[in-house]
């Protein structure tokens, strides 16, 4: 699933490519992609509207429209947004095509059909749509002090990886970046949040911010399945800088004494170094 760096990469591209454009037509062929309203309601709310801005909340993209609505996109497991010309061949698993009056299209592809699009009002986003209204702090959009981070960390006793991937605590981090952040900070995934020293809290927060910013700089991570690509079909480069994720049985790049271990945590694959992380 695309995480904060991947979604932020797409947000920045959308800001350059579609802000100021007016929607001419909307074609919906995948009914699962539009499931919170009827395709007809979605089309009626989007056609004729101009996109005035693009924001990101955690892993969600929010495109503001001049009619007062917000076009919300969640890519989930395999969703992709692609910029295309109307003459370009339509790829398999294309479920929504938005054509602009100025020319060009934005297409939504989703082989596994878990992703979705819908329209909502700003009030609904802040009060009625639970997965958006309950999102925690966004460490890229809203930086905090390490002291405030420490208070958040100690507000609920849980395992460190569970804390990092809990969207009501920190918005946007998933499996890949939780593993990379924990390795960078030298902490095990199964440490309790209340067990960290002040120095460890500061180190964890520094790693969290630095890893996410670096991943954004490299356009996110594209794994072997290539389920994540950007608006132009290009993969990210940050996977080349992974220290632990998807590196099972490969030598640790820090200690050189141990191979990266793969285990299961909360039914998800977790990668770590038994020597470097305590």
Residue frames relative to the residue before (quaternion, step in Angstrom):
aa qw qx qy qz dx dy dz
X 1.0000 0.0000 0.0000 0.0000 0.00 0.00 0.00
X 0.4877 -0.6426 0.4919 0.3275 3.61 -0.87 0.85
X 0.2116 -0.7744 0.5876 0.1011 3.56 -0.97 0.94
X 0.8218 -0.2704 0.1555 0.4769 3.57 -1.28 -0.11
X 0.7029 0.4672 -0.3195 0.4307 3.68 0.66 -0.89
X 0.6546 0.5029 -0.3184 0.4661 3.59 1.01 -0.75
X 0.6838 0.4708 -0.2898 0.4762 3.59 0.89 -0.91
X 0.6292 0.5211 -0.3345 0.4697 3.61 1.05 -0.68
X 0.6061 0.5450 -0.3494 0.4621 3.60 1.05 -0.70
X 0.6770 0.4748 -0.2859 0.4842 3.58 0.92 -0.91
X 0.6139 0.5525 -0.3546 0.4383 3.60 1.00 -0.76
X 0.6697 0.5004 -0.3012 0.4587 3.58 0.88 -0.92
X 0.6550 0.4980 -0.3141 0.4737 3.59 1.03 -0.73
X 0.6380 0.5204 -0.3242 0.4658 3.58 0.99 -0.81
X 0.6090 0.5656 -0.3456 0.4356 3.57 1.03 -0.78
X 0.7027 0.4413 -0.2602 0.4937 3.56 1.03 -0.79
X 0.7695 0.4484 -0.1948 0.4109 3.57 0.93 -0.91
X 0.8399 0.2356 -0.0946 0.4797 3.62 0.90 -0.81
X 0.5138 0.6245 -0.4470 0.3825 3.63 1.15 -0.26
X 0.7629 0.2972 -0.2637 0.5100 3.56 -0.83 1.07
X 0.6125 0.5498 -0.3568 0.4419 3.57 1.24 -0.17
X 0.3270 -0.7411 0.5625 0.1654 3.54 -1.17 0.74
X 0.4156 -0.7165 0.5074 0.2376 3.55 -0.90 0.94
X 0.2636 -0.7713 0.5653 0.1271 3.55 -0.82 1.06
X 0.8006 -0.0927 0.1016 0.5833 3.57 0.71 -1.09
X 0.1757 -0.7483 0.6297 0.1123 3.54 -1.30 0.48
X 0.0786 -0.7872 0.6113 0.0235 3.57 -0.80 1.04
X 0.0818 -0.7983 0.5967 0.0014 3.56 -0.72 1.13
X 0.0368 -0.8064 0.5902 0.0013 3.56 -0.69 1.10
X 0.7134 0.3941 -0.2497 0.5229 3.59 1.22 -0.41
X 0.3149 -0.8031 0.4758 0.1715 3.55 -0.20 1.28
X 0.6262 0.5462 -0.3525 0.4305 3.61 1.10 -0.58
X 0.6051 0.5740 -0.3579 0.4199 3.59 1.17 -0.47
X 0.7402 0.2302 -0.1518 0.6132 3.59 1.22 -0.51
X 0.1841 0.8403 -0.4858 0.1546 3.58 0.07 1.24
X 0.6171 0.5334 -0.3741 0.4412 3.63 1.19 -0.08
X 0.7482 0.1069 -0.1088 0.6457 3.54 1.37 -0.14
X 0.6051 -0.5398 0.4013 0.4259 3.58 -1.17 0.18
X 0.6224 -0.5325 0.4027 0.4084 3.61 -1.14 0.45
X 0.6269 0.5465 -0.3318 0.4453 3.57 1.08 -0.73
X 0.6538 0.4975 -0.3056 0.4814 3.59 1.00 -0.81
X 0.6364 0.5271 -0.3208 0.4628 3.56 1.01 -0.83
X 0.6690 0.4971 -0.2969 0.4660 3.58 0.88 -0.93
X 0.6665 0.5137 -0.3068 0.4447 3.58 0.89 -0.91
X 0.6981 0.4756 -0.2735 0.4601 3.59 1.04 -0.74
X 0.7251 0.4368 -0.2347 0.4779 3.57 1.19 -0.51
X 0.6404 0.5345 -0.3383 0.4356 3.59 0.98 -0.76
X 0.7900 0.2668 -0.2336 0.5001 3.56 -0.86 1.03
X 0.6079 0.5616 -0.3536 0.4360 3.59 1.25 -0.21
X 0.3121 -0.7228 0.5850 0.1947 3.56 -1.22 0.61
X 0.3986 -0.7006 0.5413 0.2394 3.57 -1.01 0.85
X 0.1551 -0.8389 0.5201 0.0419 3.57 -0.61 1.14
X 0.8116 -0.0612 0.0412 0.5795 3.60 1.20 -0.25
X 0.2131 -0.7626 0.5972 0.1277 3.57 -1.28 0.40
X 0.0193 -0.7846 0.6195 -0.0167 3.55 -0.82 1.04
X 0.2386 -0.7346 0.6082 0.1831 3.52 -1.35 0.17
X 0.0614 -0.7512 0.6561 0.0393 3.54 -1.05 0.86
X 0.8020 -0.1104 0.0317 0.5862 3.56 -0.24 1.27
X 0.7894 -0.2461 0.2146 0.5199 3.58 -0.63 -1.14
X 0.5649 0.5943 -0.3788 0.4292 3.60 1.28 0.19
X 0.2599 -0.7180 0.6229 0.1702 3.55 -1.20 0.69
X 0.0948 -0.7941 0.6001 0.0173 3.56 -0.91 0.98
X 0.0888 -0.7995 0.5941 0.0075 3.56 -0.53 1.23
X 0.2939 -0.7719 0.5421 0.1546 3.58 -0.52 1.21
X 0.1979 -0.7829 0.5843 0.0804 3.57 -1.02 0.90
X 0.5477 -0.6476 0.4200 0.3229 3.58 -1.10 0.62
X 0.6133 0.5288 -0.3683 0.4568 3.61 1.25 0.02
X 0.6439 -0.5568 0.3058 0.4263 3.58 1.30 0.22
X 0.6220 0.5318 -0.3487 0.4568 3.60 1.22 -0.22
X 0.2850 -0.7150 0.6056 0.2021 3.53 -1.36 0.18
X 0.2897 -0.7387 0.5898 0.1504 3.55 -0.89 1.03
X 0.1103 -0.8262 0.5525 0.0015 3.57 -0.42 1.27
X 0.0646 -0.7970 0.6004 -0.0151 3.55 -0.90 1.02
X 0.0123 -0.7670 0.6415 -0.0038 3.55 -0.91 0.96
X 0.3371 -0.7922 0.4798 0.1691 3.58 -0.50 1.21
X 0.1442 -0.8242 0.5239 0.1594 3.58 1.16 -0.70
X 0.8703 -0.1407 0.0631 0.4677 3.61 -1.02 -0.77
X 0.8610 0.0440 0.0503 0.5042 3.57 0.65 -1.09
X 0.3855 0.7447 -0.4733 0.2699 3.59 1.22 0.25
X 0.0469 -0.7833 0.6198 0.0050 3.55 -1.10 0.78
X 0.2205 -0.7189 0.6392 0.1612 3.54 -1.19 0.66
X 0.0425 -0.8099 0.5850 -0.0068 3.58 -0.87 0.94
X 0.3307 -0.6897 0.6114 0.2029 3.55 -1.01 0.87
X 0.0892 0.8105 -0.5692 0.1057 3.59 -0.82 0.94
X 0.4333 -0.6222 0.5721 0.3129 3.51 -1.36 0.27
X 0.6292 -0.5664 0.3732 0.3795 3.57 -1.12 0.66
X 0.6738 0.5127 -0.2913 0.4452 3.60 1.10 -0.68
X 0.5261 0.6523 -0.4109 0.3589 3.60 1.22 -0.35
X 0.5516 -0.6016 0.4485 0.3643 3.61 -1.02 0.69
X 0.4055 -0.7057 0.5268 0.2450 3.55 -1.02 0.81
X 0.3827 -0.7506 0.4978 0.2059 3.56 -0.63 1.16
X 0.6146 -0.5304 0.4326 0.3922 3.54 -1.26 0.44
X 0.8092 0.2523 -0.2209 0.4825 3.58 -1.18 0.69
X 0.4057 0.6653 -0.5117 0.3617 3.59 1.15 0.62
X 0.1196 -0.8538 0.5065 0.0155 3.58 -0.46 1.20
X 0.7805 0.1263 -0.0771 0.6074 3.60 1.19 -0.50
X 0.0397 -0.7783 0.6266 0.0084 3.57 -0.97 0.93
X 0.1075 -0.7825 0.6129 0.0230 3.55 -0.74 1.15
X 0.1372 -0.7977 0.5859 0.0404 3.59 -0.66 1.15
X 0.2951 -0.7764 0.5380 0.1438 3.57 -0.89 0.97
X 0.5866 -0.5930 0.4198 0.3578 3.58 -1.14 0.63
X 0.6742 0.4874 -0.2908 0.4726 3.59 1.12 -0.64
X 0.6197 -0.5189 0.3481 0.4749 3.59 1.28 -0.07
X 0.7237 0.4127 -0.3209 0.4505 3.52 -1.22 0.51
X 0.2311 -0.7783 0.5753 0.0994 3.53 -1.28 0.47
X 0.2116 -0.6899 0.6635 0.1973 3.49 -1.42 0.22
X 0.0998 -0.8234 0.5587 0.0054 3.55 -0.63 1.16
X 0.2420 -0.7540 0.5977 0.1251 3.54 -1.12 0.80
X 0.0681 -0.7851 0.6155 -0.0146 3.54 -0.64 1.23
X 0.1251 0.8013 -0.5757 0.1041 3.56 -0.99 0.78
X 0.2580 -0.8105 0.5061 0.1425 3.61 0.01 1.27
X 0.7684 0.3733 -0.2063 0.4770 3.61 0.91 -0.88
X 0.3403 -0.8134 0.4187 0.2175 3.58 1.38 -0.01
X 0.3989 0.6915 -0.5095 0.3211 3.61 1.01 0.74
X 0.5974 0.5867 -0.3550 0.4158 3.60 1.18 -0.54
X 0.0805 -0.8128 0.5757 0.0372 3.56 -1.23 0.30
X 0.1937 -0.7206 0.6505 0.1418 3.50 -1.44 0.30
X 0.1485 0.7753 -0.6106 0.0629 3.55 -1.15 0.58
X 0.3968 -0.6898 0.5528 0.2474 3.54 -1.32 0.28
X 0.0502 0.7851 -0.6151 0.0525 3.56 -1.09 0.75
X 0.4704 -0.6282 0.5240 0.3309 3.54 -1.30 0.22
X 0.6493 -0.5104 0.3730 0.4228 3.63 -1.17 0.37
X 0.6372 0.5311 -0.3314 0.4496 3.61 1.02 -0.74
X 0.6417 0.5188 -0.3228 0.4634 3.57 0.99 -0.81
X 0.6318 0.5456 -0.3299 0.4408 3.58 1.02 -0.79
X 0.7495 0.4156 -0.2228 0.4647 3.58 0.89 -0.90
X 0.8205 0.2761 -0.1288 0.4837 3.60 1.09 -0.49
X 0.7955 0.3578 -0.1668 0.4597 3.61 1.00 -0.70
X 0.6967 0.4182 -0.2753 0.5137 3.60 1.06 -0.64
X 0.3594 -0.8134 0.4111 0.2004 3.53 0.04 1.36
X 0.6924 0.4965 -0.3056 0.4250 3.61 0.83 -0.91
X 0.6832 0.4322 -0.2865 0.5141 3.58 1.24 -0.33
X 0.6915 0.4965 -0.2863 0.4396 3.58 0.93 -0.86
X 0.7315 0.4109 -0.2374 0.4896 3.60 1.17 -0.47
X 0.3650 0.7433 -0.4929 0.2671 3.60 1.22 0.21
X 0.4441 -0.7030 0.4983 0.2455 3.54 -1.09 0.79
X 0.7815 -0.3197 0.2499 0.4740 3.54 -1.30 -0.39
X 0.2869 -0.7234 0.6012 0.1814 3.54 -1.06 0.81
X 0.3267 -0.8090 0.4501 0.1900 3.62 -0.29 1.19
X 0.6546 0.4685 -0.3212 0.4988 3.60 1.25 -0.19
X 0.7166 0.4368 -0.2473 0.4844 3.57 0.90 -0.93
X 0.8081 0.1334 -0.0347 0.5726 3.57 1.00 -0.84
X 0.1411 -0.8144 0.5580 0.0735 3.60 0.21 1.22
X 0.1472 -0.7749 0.6088 0.0855 3.57 -1.13 0.67
X 0.5766 -0.5497 0.4499 0.4036 3.57 -1.24 0.17
X 0.5964 -0.5638 0.4119 0.3960 3.57 -1.17 0.43
X 0.5774 0.5760 -0.3752 0.4406 3.61 1.19 -0.49
X 0.6678 0.4764 -0.2945 0.4902 3.59 0.94 -0.90
X 0.6074 0.5422 -0.3409 0.4699 3.55 1.09 -0.71
X 0.6461 0.5309 -0.3088 0.4532 3.57 0.98 -0.84
X 0.6324 0.5182 -0.3232 0.4765 3.57 1.04 -0.81
X 0.6501 0.5069 -0.3096 0.4739 3.58 0.99 -0.85
X 0.6392 0.5492 -0.3114 0.4391 3.57 0.96 -0.91
X 0.7645 0.3825 -0.1890 0.4833 3.55 0.92 -0.94
X 0.4737 0.6989 -0.4280 0.3223 3.57 1.29 0.03
X 0.7914 0.1041 -0.0372 0.6012 3.57 1.23 -0.43
X 0.3673 -0.7355 0.5243 0.2219 3.58 -0.75 1.02
X 0.2827 0.7320 -0.5756 0.2300 3.56 -0.69 1.14
X 0.6308 -0.5101 0.4087 0.4182 3.56 -1.27 0.16
X 0.6217 -0.5935 0.3581 0.3646 3.58 -1.05 0.74
X 0.6817 0.4713 -0.3193 0.4596 3.61 0.85 -0.83
X 0.6133 0.5344 -0.3463 0.4673 3.58 1.06 -0.68
X 0.6309 0.5294 -0.3250 0.4647 3.58 1.03 -0.77
X 0.6952 0.4906 -0.2844 0.4418 3.59 0.79 -1.00
X 0.7539 0.3825 -0.2078 0.4921 3.59 1.03 -0.72
X 0.4890 0.6253 -0.4451 0.4144 3.59 1.29 0.11
X 0.3516 -0.7889 0.4674 0.1886 3.58 -0.35 1.26
X 0.6205 0.5263 -0.3550 0.4604 3.60 1.19 -0.33
X 0.6522 0.4675 -0.3054 0.5126 3.58 1.30 -0.20
X 0.7763 -0.0313 0.0866 0.6235 3.55 0.65 -1.23
X 0.2731 -0.8020 0.5124 0.1398 3.59 -0.57 1.10
X 0.7982 0.3751 -0.2628 0.3913 3.54 -1.01 0.88
X 0.6470 0.5180 -0.3322 0.4502 3.61 1.19 -0.36
X 0.0777 -0.7904 0.6072 0.0255 3.53 -1.01 0.89
X 0.8445 -0.2402 0.1479 0.4553 3.53 -1.27 -0.43
X 0.6721 0.5189 -0.3089 0.4285 3.58 0.85 -0.97
X 0.7791 0.3863 -0.2107 0.4465 3.55 0.57 -1.16
X 0.5474 0.5733 -0.4121 0.4492 3.59 1.17 -0.37
X 0.6676 0.4957 -0.2999 0.4675 3.60 0.92 -0.90
X 0.6751 0.4958 -0.2972 0.4584 3.58 0.93 -0.87
X 0.6442 0.5181 -0.3142 0.4667 3.60 1.00 -0.81
X 0.6811 0.4911 -0.2936 0.4568 3.58 0.90 -0.92
X 0.6332 0.5033 -0.3422 0.4782 3.60 1.00 -0.67
X 0.6634 0.5234 -0.3098 0.4358 3.57 0.85 -0.97
X 0.7233 0.4156 -0.2354 0.4988 3.57 1.08 -0.75
X 0.4649 -0.7178 0.4183 0.3060 3.61 1.28 -0.06
X 0.5577 0.6120 -0.3715 0.4199 3.58 1.20 0.54
X 0.4710 -0.6695 0.5014 0.2804 3.57 -1.06 0.79
X 0.6010 -0.5948 0.4199 0.3296 3.52 -1.19 0.64
X 0.7541 0.4037 -0.2083 0.4744 3.59 1.09 -0.70
X 0.3612 0.6951 -0.5269 0.3298 3.58 1.15 0.47
X 0.4483 -0.6708 0.5154 0.2888 3.58 -1.11 0.66
X 0.5843 -0.6117 0.4052 0.3468 3.58 -1.03 0.75
X 0.7070 0.4573 -0.2727 0.4654 3.60 1.06 -0.66
X 0.5915 0.5960 -0.3646 0.4025 3.61 1.26 0.08
X 0.5580 0.6484 -0.3780 0.3541 3.58 1.25 -0.25
X 0.4162 -0.6684 0.5571 0.2638 3.53 -1.13 0.74
X 0.6847 -0.4567 0.3563 0.4423 3.58 -1.27 0.19
X 0.6517 0.5160 -0.3133 0.4591 3.57 0.96 -0.86
X 0.6629 0.5013 -0.3085 0.4626 3.60 0.98 -0.80
X 0.6144 0.5361 -0.3466 0.4638 3.59 1.05 -0.70
X 0.6573 0.5016 -0.3072 0.4711 3.58 0.90 -0.92
X 0.6626 0.5102 -0.3036 0.4566 3.58 0.96 -0.87
X 0.6461 0.5224 -0.3144 0.4592 3.58 0.98 -0.85
X 0.6813 0.4810 -0.3045 0.4602 3.58 0.87 -0.89
X 0.6276 0.5275 -0.3397 0.4610 3.59 0.98 -0.78
X 0.6628 0.5017 -0.3034 0.4657 3.59 0.93 -0.90
X 0.6188 0.5584 -0.3375 0.4375 3.57 0.97 -0.86
X 0.7050 0.4586 -0.2659 0.4711 3.57 0.78 -1.04
X 0.6986 0.4906 -0.2867 0.4348 3.59 0.81 -0.98
X 0.6513 0.5104 -0.3235 0.4590 3.60 0.94 -0.84
X 0.6787 0.4918 -0.3037 0.4530 3.60 0.85 -0.89
X 0.6637 0.4910 -0.3119 0.4701 3.59 0.95 -0.82
X 0.6431 0.5098 -0.3258 0.4694 3.59 0.98 -0.77
X 0.6562 0.5129 -0.3138 0.4560 3.58 0.93 -0.87
X 0.6224 0.5223 -0.3326 0.4787 3.60 1.06 -0.74
X 0.6358 0.5514 -0.3219 0.4338 3.58 0.98 -0.88
X 0.7448 0.3809 -0.2069 0.5073 3.58 1.05 -0.78
X 0.5795 -0.6386 0.3627 0.3533 3.59 1.20 0.29
X 0.6470 -0.5338 0.3181 0.4418 3.58 1.20 0.47
X 0.5290 -0.6276 0.4850 0.3017 3.54 -1.38 -0.13
X 0.0913 -0.7624 0.6387 0.0504 3.55 -0.97 0.92
X 0.2421 -0.7942 0.5458 0.1132 3.56 -0.56 1.19
X 0.7706 -0.3880 0.2447 0.4424 3.56 -1.32 0.05
X 0.6598 0.5229 -0.3157 0.4377 3.61 1.08 -0.64
X 0.2656 -0.8094 0.4784 0.2131 3.58 1.36 -0.26
X 0.2591 0.7744 -0.5362 0.2138 3.58 0.96 0.76
X 0.7292 0.3151 -0.2393 0.5583 3.58 1.20 -0.37
X 0.1585 0.7118 -0.6771 0.0989 3.52 -1.01 1.02
X 0.5491 -0.6370 0.4249 0.3349 3.56 -1.18 0.44
X 0.8011 -0.3263 0.2184 0.4518 3.55 -1.34 -0.19
X 0.7491 0.3694 -0.1922 0.5153 3.58 1.18 -0.56
X 0.6117 -0.5961 0.3305 0.4015 3.57 1.27 0.39
X 0.5249 0.6342 -0.4057 0.3971 3.57 1.28 0.23
X 0.4186 -0.7095 0.5119 0.2437 3.56 -0.97 0.85
X 0.5409 -0.5893 0.4833 0.3557 3.54 -1.29 0.29
X 0.4049 -0.7208 0.5157 0.2250 3.56 -1.33 0.21
X 0.5021 0.6983 -0.4296 0.2751 3.60 1.16 -0.23
X 0.5226 0.6344 -0.4235 0.3809 3.63 1.15 -0.39
X 0.6084 0.5559 -0.3556 0.4408 3.60 1.14 -0.48
X 0.7054 0.4290 -0.2442 0.5086 3.56 1.29 -0.33
X 0.3767 0.7265 -0.4935 0.2947 3.61 1.25 0.12
X 0.3152 -0.7526 0.5533 0.1674 3.54 -0.98 0.90
X 0.8236 0.1350 -0.0475 0.5489 3.58 1.04 -0.76
X 0.6397 0.5769 -0.3609 0.3574 3.60 0.82 -0.89
X 0.8521 0.0415 -0.0916 0.5136 3.55 -0.89 1.09
X 0.5641 0.5863 -0.3852 0.4355 3.61 1.18 0.62
X 0.1464 0.8249 -0.5308 0.1281 3.58 1.07 0.70
X 0.8507 0.1276 -0.1519 0.4869 3.55 -1.05 1.00
X 0.5486 0.5571 -0.4226 0.4584 3.57 1.23 0.33
X 0.5956 -0.6015 0.3810 0.3717 3.64 -1.01 0.68
X 0.5062 -0.6217 0.5062 0.3180 3.54 -1.09 0.78
X 0.4071 -0.7428 0.4845 0.2186 3.56 -0.82 1.00
X 0.6473 0.5078 -0.3264 0.4654 3.58 1.25 -0.19
X 0.8134 0.2748 -0.1422 0.4926 3.59 0.57 -1.13
X 0.2579 -0.8023 0.4947 0.2123 3.60 1.20 -0.54
X 0.6296 0.5647 -0.3203 0.4267 3.58 1.28 0.04
X 0.7883 0.2564 -0.1013 0.5501 3.54 1.19 -0.39
X 0.4166 -0.6754 0.5416 0.2775 3.56 -1.21 0.53
X 0.5606 -0.5860 0.4638 0.3568 3.55 -1.20 0.57
X 0.2729 -0.7721 0.5629 0.1119 3.54 -0.95 1.01
X 0.1956 -0.7480 0.6220 0.1241 3.55 -1.14 0.72
X 0.0713 0.7795 -0.6191 0.0631 3.54 -0.92 0.95
X 0.4796 -0.6423 0.5028 0.3234 3.58 -1.30 -0.03
X 0.0546 0.7635 -0.6424 0.0374 3.53 -1.03 0.85
X 0.8249 -0.0628 -0.0176 0.5615 3.57 -0.65 1.15
X 0.6828 -0.5302 0.2522 0.4348 3.54 1.00 1.02
X 0.6371 0.4914 -0.3386 0.4878 3.60 1.24 0.28
X 0.5482 -0.6015 0.4673 0.3454 3.57 -1.14 0.62
X 0.0550 -0.7858 0.6160 -0.0043 3.55 -0.97 0.92
X 0.1497 -0.7961 0.5850 0.0401 3.55 -0.87 1.04
X 0.1671 0.7915 -0.5706 0.1411 3.58 -0.89 0.90
X 0.4062 -0.6678 0.5597 0.2751 3.57 -1.35 0.18
X 0.4090 -0.7431 0.4787 0.2267 3.59 -0.68 1.09
X 0.6638 0.4924 -0.3030 0.4744 3.59 1.21 -0.42
X 0.7587 0.4292 -0.2115 0.4422 3.57 0.81 -1.05
X 0.7450 0.3622 -0.2052 0.5212 3.59 1.15 -0.52
X 0.0454 -0.8226 0.5660 -0.0319 3.57 -0.72 1.11
